[in-house]
Amino acid sequence: MRRQTLSEADLERHLLRRTVSELHAERLRCDRCKRTPLVGEVVYRYAKGRTMCALCRPARREMPVEILPVRHGEEIRAQRLTPKRADA
């Protein structure tokens, strides 16, 4: 099988598309209005993985399973889990 060589511009476009796709996949969206809530807003998670923004919340009578504040994407990436020390 012969490999096709990519130009530098093609490689840059490929990497940009992949990065944008990954960022888009991580984004919270309202399942009802399809709006992306702003940083600082609250989203509500319901059974079966449904997510609702604060504007659409009054349309549902059931209580949410989880209430999450919308955080900035860089803030989410900056958090690291550290193992507990044995002597602590």
Phi and psi restraints in degrees (range 20) as a CNS / XPLOR table:
assign (resid 1 and name C) (resid 2 and name N)
       (resid 2 and name CA) (resid 2 and name C) 1.0 -93.8 20.0 2
assign (resid 2 and name N) (resid 2 and name CA)
       (resid 2 and name C) (resid 3 and name N) 1.0 133.1 20.0 2
assign (resid 2 and name C) (resid 3 and name N)
       (resid 3 and name CA) (resid 3 and name C) 1.0 -88.2 20.0 2
assign (resid 3 and name N) (resid 3 and name CA)
       (resid 3 and name C) (resid 4 and name N) 1.0 140.4 20.0 2
assign (resid 3 and name C) (resid 4 and name N)
       (resid 4 and name CA) (resid 4 and name C) 1.0 -93.0 20.0 2
assign (resid 4 and name N) (resid 4 and name CA)
       (resid 4 and name C) (resid 5 and name N) 1.0 132.8 20.0 2
assign (resid 4 and name C) (resid 5 and name N)
       (resid 5 and name CA) (resid 5 and name C) 1.0 -84.9 20.0 2
assign (resid 5 and name N) (resid 5 and name CA)
       (resid 5 and name C) (resid 6 and name N) 1.0 141.9 20.0 2
assign (resid 5 and name C) (resid 6 and name N)
       (resid 6 and name CA) (resid 6 and name C) 1.0 -103.1 20.0 2
assign (resid 6 and name N) (resid 6 and name CA)
       (resid 6 and name C) (resid 7 and name N) 1.0 143.5 20.0 2
assign (resid 6 and name C) (resid 7 and name N)
       (resid 7 and name CA) (resid 7 and name C) 1.0 -76.2 20.0 2
assign (resid 7 and name N) (resid 7 and name CA)
       (resid 7 and name C) (resid 8 and name N) 1.0 166.7 20.0 2
assign (resid 7 and name C) (resid 8 and name N)
       (resid 8 and name CA) (resid 8 and name C) 1.0 -63.5 20.0 2
assign (resid 8 and name N) (resid 8 and name CA)
       (resid 8 and name C) (resid 9 and name N) 1.0 -39.2 20.0 2
assign (resid 8 and name C) (resid 9 and name N)
       (resid 9 and name CA) (resid 9 and name C) 1.0 -65.3 20.0 2
assign (resid 9 and name N) (resid 9 and name CA)
       (resid 9 and name C) (resid 10 and name N) 1.0 -40.2 20.0 2
assign (resid 9 and name C) (resid 10 and name N)
       (resid 10 and name CA) (resid 10 and name C) 1.0 -64.9 20.0 2
assign (resid 10 and name N) (resid 10 and name CA)
       (resid 10 and name C) (resid 11 and name N) 1.0 -40.6 20.0 2
assign (resid 10 and name C) (resid 11 and name N)
       (resid 11 and name CA) (resid 11 and name C) 1.0 -63.5 20.0 2
assign (resid 11 and name N) (resid 11 and name CA)
       (resid 11 and name C) (resid 12 and name N) 1.0 -44.0 20.0 2
assign (resid 11 and name C) (resid 12 and name N)
       (resid 12 and name CA) (resid 12 and name C) 1.0 -61.3 20.0 2
assign (resid 12 and name N) (resid 12 and name CA)
       (resid 12 and name C) (resid 13 and name N) 1.0 -43.3 20.0 2
assign (resid 12 and name C) (resid 13 and name N)
       (resid 13 and name CA) (resid 13 and name C) 1.0 -62.9 20.0 2
assign (resid 13 and name N) (resid 13 and name CA)
       (resid 13 and name C) (resid 14 and name N) 1.0 -43.0 20.0 2
assign (resid 13 and name C) (resid 14 and name N)
       (resid 14 and name CA) (resid 14 and name C) 1.0 -61.2 20.0 2
assign (resid 14 and name N) (resid 14 and name CA)
       (resid 14 and name C) (resid 15 and name N) 1.0 -47.0 20.0 2
assign (resid 14 and name C) (resid 15 and name N)
       (resid 15 and name CA) (resid 15 and name C) 1.0 -64.7 20.0 2
assign (resid 15 and name N) (resid 15 and name CA)
       (resid 15 and name C) (resid 16 and name N) 1.0 -39.1 20.0 2
assign (resid 15 and name C) (resid 16 and name N)
       (resid 16 and name CA) (resid 16 and name C) 1.0 -64.3 20.0 2
assign (resid 16 and name N) (resid 16 and name CA)
       (resid 16 and name C) (resid 17 and name N) 1.0 -45.6 20.0 2
assign (resid 16 and name C) (resid 17 and name N)
       (resid 17 and name CA) (resid 17 and name C) 1.0 -60.9 20.0 2
assign (resid 17 and name N) (resid 17 and name CA)
       (resid 17 and name C) (resid 18 and name N) 1.0 -42.8 20.0 2
assign (resid 17 and name C) (resid 18 and name N)
       (resid 18 and name CA) (resid 18 and name C) 1.0 -64.6 20.0 2
assign (resid 18 and name N) (resid 18 and name CA)
       (resid 18 and name C) (resid 19 and name N) 1.0 -42.1 20.0 2
assign (resid 18 and name C) (resid 19 and name N)
       (resid 19 and name CA) (resid 19 and name C) 1.0 -65.0 20.0 2
assign (resid 19 and name N) (resid 19 and name CA)
       (resid 19 and name C) (resid 20 and name N) 1.0 -44.8 20.0 2
assign (resid 19 and name C) (resid 20 and name N)
       (resid 20 and name CA) (resid 20 and name C) 1.0 -63.3 20.0 2
assign (resid 20 and name N) (resid 20 and name CA)
       (resid 20 and name C) (resid 21 and name N) 1.0 -40.1 20.0 2
assign (resid 20 and name C) (resid 21 and name N)
       (resid 21 and name CA) (resid 21 and name C) 1.0 -62.8 20.0 2
assign (resid 21 and name N) (resid 21 and name CA)
       (resid 21 and name C) (resid 22 and name N) 1.0 -40.8 20.0 2
assign (resid 21 and name C) (resid 22 and name N)
       (resid 22 and name CA) (resid 22 and name C) 1.0 -66.5 20.0 2
assign (resid 22 and name N) (resid 22 and name CA)
       (resid 22 and name C) (resid 23 and name N) 1.0 -41.3 20.0 2
assign (resid 22 and name C) (resid 23 and name N)
       (resid 23 and name CA) (resid 23 and name C) 1.0 -64.5 20.0 2
assign (resid 23 and name N) (resid 23 and name CA)
       (resid 23 and name C) (resid 24 and name N) 1.0 -40.0 20.0 2
assign (resid 23 and name C) (resid 24 and name N)
       (resid 24 and name CA) (resid 24 and name C) 1.0 -65.8 20.0 2
assign (resid 24 and name N) (resid 24 and name CA)
       (resid 24 and name C) (resid 25 and name N) 1.0 -36.1 20.0 2
assign (resid 24 and name C) (resid 25 and name N)
       (resid 25 and name CA) (resid 25 and name C) 1.0 -67.7 20.0 2
assign (resid 25 and name N) (resid 25 and name CA)
       (resid 25 and name C) (resid 26 and name N) 1.0 -30.8 20.0 2
assign (resid 25 and name C) (resid 26 and name N)
       (resid 26 and name CA) (resid 26 and name C) 1.0 -81.1 20.0 2
assign (resid 26 and name N) (resid 26 and name CA)
       (resid 26 and name C) (resid 27 and name N) 1.0 -16.1 20.0 2
assign (resid 26 and name C) (resid 27 and name N)
       (resid 27 and name CA) (resid 27 and name C) 1.0 -71.2 20.0 2
assign (resid 27 and name N) (resid 27 and name CA)
       (resid 27 and name C) (resid 28 and name N) 1.0 138.9 20.0 2
assign (resid 27 and name C) (resid 28 and name N)
       (resid 28 and name CA) (resid 28 and name C) 1.0 -78.2 20.0 2
assign (resid 28 and name N) (resid 28 and name CA)
       (resid 28 and name C) (resid 29 and name N) 1.0 138.2 20.0 2
assign (resid 28 and name C) (resid 29 and name N)
       (resid 29 and name CA) (resid 29 and name C) 1.0 -136.6 20.0 2
assign (resid 29 and name N) (resid 29 and name CA)
       (resid 29 and name C) (resid 30 and name N) 1.0 147.8 20.0 2
assign (resid 29 and name C) (resid 30 and name N)
       (resid 30 and name CA) (resid 30 and name C) 1.0 -76.6 20.0 2
assign (resid 30 and name N) (resid 30 and name CA)
       (resid 30 and name C) (resid 31 and name N) 1.0 130.9 20.0 2
assign (resid 30 and name C) (resid 31 and name N)
       (resid 31 and name CA) (resid 31 and name C) 1.0 -73.4 20.0 2
assign (resid 31 and name N) (resid 31 and name CA)
       (resid 31 and name C) (resid 32 and name N) 1.0 -18.2 20.0 2
assign (resid 31 and name C) (resid 32 and name N)
       (resid 32 and name CA) (resid 32 and name C) 1.0 -90.3 20.0 2
assign (resid 32 and name N) (resid 32 and name CA)
       (resid 32 and name C) (resid 33 and name N) 1.0 -55.2 20.0 2
assign (resid 32 and name C) (resid 33 and name N)
       (resid 33 and name CA) (resid 33 and name C) 1.0 -100.4 20.0 2
assign (resid 33 and name N) (resid 33 and name CA)
       (resid 33 and name C) (resid 34 and name N) 1.0 -6.9 20.0 2
assign (resid 33 and name C) (resid 34 and name N)
       (resid 34 and name CA) (resid 34 and name C) 1.0 66.5 20.0 2
assign (resid 34 and name N) (resid 34 and name CA)
       (resid 34 and name C) (resid 35 and name N) 1.0 15.0 20.0 2
assign (resid 34 and name C) (resid 35 and name N)
       (resid 35 and name CA) (resid 35 and name C) 1.0 -80.3 20.0 2
assign (resid 35 and name N) (resid 35 and name CA)
       (resid 35 and name C) (resid 36 and name N) 1.0 146.4 20.0 2
assign (resid 35 and name C) (resid 36 and name N)
       (resid 36 and name CA) (resid 36 and name C) 1.0 -93.8 20.0 2
assign (resid 36 and name N) (resid 36 and name CA)
       (resid 36 and name C) (resid 37 and name N) 1.0 113.0 20.0 2
assign (resid 36 and name C) (resid 37 and name N)
       (resid 37 and name CA) (resid 37 and name C) 1.0 -63.3 20.0 2
assign (resid 37 and name N) (resid 37 and name CA)
       (resid 37 and name C) (resid 38 and name N) 1.0 149.6 20.0 2
assign (resid 37 and name C) (resid 38 and name N)
       (resid 38 and name CA) (resid 38 and name C) 1.0 -78.1 20.0 2
assign (resid 38 and name N) (resid 38 and name CA)
       (resid 38 and name C) (resid 39 and name N) 1.0 160.1 20.0 2
assign (resid 38 and name C) (resid 39 and name N)
       (resid 39 and name CA) (resid 39 and name C) 1.0 -59.8 20.0 2
assign (resid 39 and name N) (resid 39 and name CA)
       (resid 39 and name C) (resid 40 and name N) 1.0 131.5 20.0 2
assign (resid 39 and name C) (resid 40 and name N)
       (resid 40 and name CA) (resid 40 and name C) 1.0 99.4 20.0 2
assign (resid 40 and name N) (resid 40 and name CA)
       (resid 40 and name C) (resid 41 and name N) 1.0 -18.9 20.0 2
assign (resid 40 and name C) (resid 41 and name N)
       (resid 41 and name CA) (resid 41 and name C) 1.0 -74.2 20.0 2
assign (resid 41 and name N) (resid 41 and name CA)
       (resid 41 and name C) (resid 42 and name N) 1.0 171.5 20.0 2
assign (resid 41 and name C) (resid 42 and name N)
       (resid 42 and name CA) (resid 42 and name C) 1.0 -114.8 20.0 2
assign (resid 42 and name N) (resid 42 and name CA)
       (resid 42 and name C) (resid 43 and name N) 1.0 138.5 20.0 2
assign (resid 42 and name C) (resid 43 and name N)
       (resid 43 and name CA) (resid 43 and name C) 1.0 -117.4 20.0 2
assign (resid 43 and name N) (resid 43 and name CA)
       (resid 43 and name C) (resid 44 and name N) 1.0 153.5 20.0 2
assign (resid 43 and name C) (resid 44 and name N)
       (resid 44 and name CA) (resid 44 and name C) 1.0 -117.6 20.0 2
assign (resid 44 and name N) (resid 44 and name CA)
       (resid 44 and name C) (resid 45 and name N) 1.0 129.7 20.0 2
assign (resid 44 and name C) (resid 45 and name N)
       (resid 45 and name CA) (resid 45 and name C) 1.0 -103.0 20.0 2
assign (resid 45 and name N) (resid 45 and name CA)
       (resid 45 and name C) (resid 46 and name N) 1.0 135.4 20.0 2
assign (resid 45 and name C) (resid 46 and name N)
       (resid 46 and name CA) (resid 46 and name C) 1.0 -116.5 20.0 2
assign (resid 46 and name N) (resid 46 and name CA)
       (resid 46 and name C) (resid 47 and name N) 1.0 175.4 20.0 2
assign (resid 46 and name C) (resid 47 and name N)
       (resid 47 and name CA) (resid 47 and name C) 1.0 -57.9 20.0 2
assign (resid 47 and name N) (resid 47 and name CA)
       (resid 47 and name C) (resid 48 and name N) 1.0 155.6 20.0 2
assign (resid 47 and name C) (resid 48 and name N)
       (resid 48 and name CA) (resid 48 and name C) 1.0 65.5 20.0 2
assign (resid 48 and name N) (resid 48 and name CA)
       (resid 48 and name C) (resid 49 and name N) 1.0 19.8 20.0 2
assign (resid 48 and name C) (resid 49 and name N)
       (resid 49 and name CA) (resid 49 and name C) 1.0 76.3 20.0 2
assign (resid 49 and name N) (resid 49 and name CA)
       (resid 49 and name C) (resid 50 and name N) 1.0 10.2 20.0 2
assign (resid 49 and name C) (resid 50 and name N)
       (resid 50 and name CA) (resid 50 and name C) 1.0 -70.6 20.0 2
assign (resid 50 and name N) (resid 50 and name CA)
       (resid 50 and name C) (resid 51 and name N) 1.0 139.6 20.0 2
assign (resid 50 and name C) (resid 51 and name N)
       (resid 51 and name CA) (resid 51 and name C) 1.0 -121.0 20.0 2
assign (resid 51 and name N) (resid 51 and name CA)
       (resid 51 and name C) (resid 52 and name N) 1.0 133.5 20.0 2
assign (resid 51 and name C) (resid 52 and name N)
       (resid 52 and name CA) (resid 52 and name C) 1.0 -128.2 20.0 2
assign (resid 52 and name N) (resid 52 and name CA)
       (resid 52 and name C) (resid 53 and name N) 1.0 142.0 20.0 2
assign (resid 52 and name C) (resid 53 and name N)
       (resid 53 and name CA) (resid 53 and name C) 1.0 -81.3 20.0 2
assign (resid 53 and name N) (resid 53 and name CA)
       (resid 53 and name C) (resid 54 and name N) 1.0 172.2 20.0 2
assign (resid 53 and name C) (resid 54 and name N)
       (resid 54 and name CA) (resid 54 and name C) 1.0 -65.3 20.0 2
assign (resid 54 and name N) (resid 54 and name CA)
       (resid 54 and name C) (resid 55 and name N) 1.0 -27.8 20.0 2
assign (resid 54 and name C) (resid 55 and name N)
       (resid 55 and name CA) (resid 55 and name C) 1.0 -72.6 20.0 2
assign (resid 55 and name N) (resid 55 and name CA)
       (resid 55 and name C) (resid 56 and name N) 1.0 -34.0 20.0 2
assign (resid 55 and name C) (resid 56 and name N)
       (resid 56 and name CA) (resid 56 and name C) 1.0 -92.0 20.0 2
assign (resid 56 and name N) (resid 56 and name CA)
       (resid 56 and name C) (resid 57 and name N) 1.0 -9.5 20.0 2
assign (resid 56 and name C) (resid 57 and name N)
       (resid 57 and name CA) (resid 57 and name C) 1.0 -55.4 20.0 2
assign (resid 57 and name N) (resid 57 and name CA)
       (resid 57 and name C) (resid 58 and name N) 1.0 -42.1 20.0 2
assign (resid 57 and name C) (resid 58 and name N)
       (resid 58 and name CA) (resid 58 and name C) 1.0 -62.1 20.0 2
assign (resid 58 and name N) (resid 58 and name CA)
       (resid 58 and name C) (resid 59 and name N) 1.0 -17.3 20.0 2
assign (resid 58 and name C) (resid 59 and name N)
       (resid 59 and name CA) (resid 59 and name C) 1.0 -72.6 20.0 2
assign (resid 59 and name N) (resid 59 and name CA)
       (resid 59 and name C) (resid 60 and name N) 1.0 -18.0 20.0 2
assign (resid 59 and name C) (resid 60 and name N)
       (resid 60 and name CA) (resid 60 and name C) 1.0 -106.2 20.0 2
assign (resid 60 and name N) (resid 60 and name CA)
       (resid 60 and name C) (resid 61 and name N) 1.0 135.1 20.0 2
assign (resid 60 and name C) (resid 61 and name N)
       (resid 61 and name CA) (resid 61 and name C) 1.0 -90.1 20.0 2
assign (resid 61 and name N) (resid 61 and name CA)
       (resid 61 and name C) (resid 62 and name N) 1.0 -27.9 20.0 2
assign (resid 61 and name C) (resid 62 and name N)
       (resid 62 and name CA) (resid 62 and name C) 1.0 -72.9 20.0 2
assign (resid 62 and name N) (resid 62 and name CA)
       (resid 62 and name C) (resid 63 and name N) 1.0 156.8 20.0 2
assign (resid 62 and name C) (resid 63 and name N)
       (resid 63 and name CA) (resid 63 and name C) 1.0 -79.4 20.0 2
assign (resid 63 and name N) (resid 63 and name CA)
       (resid 63 and name C) (resid 64 and name N) 1.0 141.1 20.0 2
assign (resid 63 and name C) (resid 64 and name N)
       (resid 64 and name CA) (resid 64 and name C) 1.0 -70.9 20.0 2
assign (resid 64 and name N) (resid 64 and name CA)
       (resid 64 and name C) (resid 65 and name N) 1.0 152.5 20.0 2
assign (resid 64 and name C) (resid 65 and name N)
       (resid 65 and name CA) (resid 65 and name C) 1.0 -77.7 20.0 2
assign (resid 65 and name N) (resid 65 and name CA)
       (resid 65 and name C) (resid 66 and name N) 1.0 -33.1 20.0 2
assign (resid 65 and name C) (resid 66 and name N)
       (resid 66 and name CA) (resid 66 and name C) 1.0 -148.6 20.0 2
assign (resid 66 and name N) (resid 66 and name CA)
       (resid 66 and name C) (resid 67 and name N) 1.0 143.1 20.0 2
assign (resid 66 and name C) (resid 67 and name N)
       (resid 67 and name CA) (resid 67 and name C) 1.0 -119.1 20.0 2
assign (resid 67 and name N) (resid 67 and name CA)
       (resid 67 and name C) (resid 68 and name N) 1.0 122.1 20.0 2
assign (resid 67 and name C) (resid 68 and name N)
       (resid 68 and name CA) (resid 68 and name C) 1.0 -122.7 20.0 2
assign (resid 68 and name N) (resid 68 and name CA)
       (resid 68 and name C) (resid 69 and name N) 1.0 133.4 20.0 2
assign (resid 68 and name C) (resid 69 and name N)
       (resid 69 and name CA) (resid 69 and name C) 1.0 -78.4 20.0 2
assign (resid 69 and name N) (resid 69 and name CA)
       (resid 69 and name C) (resid 70 and name N) 1.0 143.0 20.0 2
assign (resid 69 and name C) (resid 70 and name N)
       (resid 70 and name CA) (resid 70 and name C) 1.0 -81.6 20.0 2
assign (resid 70 and name N) (resid 70 and name CA)
       (resid 70 and name C) (resid 71 and name N) 1.0 123.9 20.0 2
assign (resid 70 and name C) (resid 71 and name N)
       (resid 71 and name CA) (resid 71 and name C) 1.0 -110.1 20.0 2
assign (resid 71 and name N) (resid 71 and name CA)
       (resid 71 and name C) (resid 72 and name N) 1.0 161.9 20.0 2
assign (resid 71 and name C) (resid 72 and name N)
       (resid 72 and name CA) (resid 72 and name C) 1.0 -69.2 20.0 2
assign (resid 72 and name N) (resid 72 and name CA)
       (resid 72 and name C) (resid 73 and name N) 1.0 144.1 20.0 2
assign (resid 72 and name C) (resid 73 and name N)
       (resid 73 and name CA) (resid 73 and name C) 1.0 -57.5 20.0 2
assign (resid 73 and name N) (resid 73 and name CA)
       (resid 73 and name C) (resid 74 and name N) 1.0 -38.2 20.0 2
assign (resid 73 and name C) (resid 74 and name N)
       (resid 74 and name CA) (resid 74 and name C) 1.0 -70.3 20.0 2
assign (resid 74 and name N) (resid 74 and name CA)
       (resid 74 and name C) (resid 75 and name N) 1.0 -32.4 20.0 2
assign (resid 74 and name C) (resid 75 and name N)
       (resid 75 and name CA) (resid 75 and name C) 1.0 -64.9 20.0 2
assign (resid 75 and name N) (resid 75 and name CA)
       (resid 75 and name C) (resid 76 and name N) 1.0 -38.6 20.0 2
assign (resid 75 and name C) (resid 76 and name N)
       (resid 76 and name CA) (resid 76 and name C) 1.0 -65.6 20.0 2
assign (resid 76 and name N) (resid 76 and name CA)
       (resid 76 and name C) (resid 77 and name N) 1.0 -42.7 20.0 2
assign (resid 76 and name C) (resid 77 and name N)
       (resid 77 and name CA) (resid 77 and name C) 1.0 -69.8 20.0 2
assign (resid 77 and name N) (resid 77 and name CA)
       (resid 77 and name C) (resid 78 and name N) 1.0 -27.6 20.0 2
assign (resid 77 and name C) (resid 78 and name N)
       (resid 78 and name CA) (resid 78 and name C) 1.0 -76.2 20.0 2
assign (resid 78 and name N) (resid 78 and name CA)
       (resid 78 and name C) (resid 79 and name N) 1.0 -17.8 20.0 2
assign (resid 78 and name C) (resid 79 and name N)
       (resid 79 and name CA) (resid 79 and name C) 1.0 -76.5 20.0 2
assign (resid 79 and name N) (resid 79 and name CA)
       (resid 79 and name C) (resid 80 and name N) 1.0 134.8 20.0 2
assign (resid 79 and name C) (resid 80 and name N)
       (resid 80 and name CA) (resid 80 and name C) 1.0 -127.9 20.0 2
assign (resid 80 and name N) (resid 80 and name CA)
       (resid 80 and name C) (resid 81 and name N) 1.0 140.1 20.0 2
assign (resid 80 and name C) (resid 81 and name N)
       (resid 81 and name CA) (resid 81 and name C) 1.0 -87.9 20.0 2
assign (resid 81 and name N) (resid 81 and name CA)
       (resid 81 and name C) (resid 82 and name N) 1.0 132.5 20.0 2
assign (resid 81 and name C) (resid 82 and name N)
       (resid 82 and name CA) (resid 82 and name C) 1.0 -118.4 20.0 2
assign (resid 82 and name N) (resid 82 and name CA)
       (resid 82 and name C) (resid 83 and name N) 1.0 136.6 20.0 2
assign (resid 82 and name C) (resid 83 and name N)
       (resid 83 and name CA) (resid 83 and name C) 1.0 -67.1 20.0 2
assign (resid 83 and name N) (resid 83 and name CA)
       (resid 83 and name C) (resid 84 and name N) 1.0 149.3 20.0 2
assign (resid 83 and name C) (resid 84 and name N)
       (resid 84 and name CA) (resid 84 and name C) 1.0 -73.3 20.0 2
assign (resid 84 and name N) (resid 84 and name CA)
       (resid 84 and name C) (resid 85 and name N) 1.0 141.8 20.0 2
assign (resid 84 and name C) (resid 85 and name N)
       (resid 85 and name CA) (resid 85 and name C) 1.0 -78.3 20.0 2
assign (resid 85 and name N) (resid 85 and name CA)
       (resid 85 and name C) (resid 86 and name N) 1.0 144.4 20.0 2
assign (resid 85 and name C) (resid 86 and name N)
       (resid 86 and name CA) (resid 86 and name C) 1.0 -68.0 20.0 2
assign (resid 86 and name N) (resid 86 and name CA)
       (resid 86 and name C) (resid 87 and name N) 1.0 -32.1 20.0 2
assign (resid 86 and name C) (resid 87 and name N)
       (resid 87 and name CA) (resid 87 and name C) 1.0 -87.7 20.0 2
assign (resid 87 and name N) (resid 87 and name CA)
       (resid 87 and name C) (resid 88 and name N) 1.0 -1.9 20.0 2
